[in-house]
Amino acid sequence: MMERSLRLRGLILLLVAGVGISGCAPVFPRELTDRIDRRVSYKELRSDPDKFKGTWVMLGGVIVSSKNVKEGTLIEVLQQPLDNDGRPLDTDRTEGRFLVQSDQFLDSAVYHPGRLITFVGEVIGRKAKLLDEIIYQYPLLADKASHLWTPSTGPHFFFGVGVSGRM
């Protein structure tokens, strides 16, 4: 009986460790993240995008809109700070908006307003667009890689013995 309990405990620890390790896989490959200049803050980029042309950055936030154009897809994002994994934080804190130009067709049913997204992109300058009744100067990035995040409501742990179900 004691041996069975120890085996079960060992199996549970192995499963928990496996889930923990699989959750730590990086979102972007190292060859992309090594190119990112982490010294460039969003505030600096927003104030003078032309100064950073050619610089690779990682930015993320909430998709405001996506529009398919001849060149591919243009995505407008409300910037949010990122956590250590590159996921936008669940906060209203923002320093503005930015645009990402992808040379691929990205379906706007998938890349819809409200989705959290993180980009690795190359700064290609700025783009002026109408935002309500003002002309807004957006930093413009060329999409090198992106990651759509699934909605998170926090960690979910279910331990128990017997039958369980969700309602």
Secondary structure, DSSP 8 states (H G I E B T S, - for coil): -HHHHHHHHHHHHHHHHHHHHHTT--SS-HHHHTTB-TT--HHHHHH-GGGGTT-EEEEEEEEEEEEEETTEEEEEEEE--B-TTS-B-SSS----EEEEEESS---TTTS-TT-EEEEEEEEEEEEEEEETTEEEEEEEEEEEEEEE-----S------SS-----
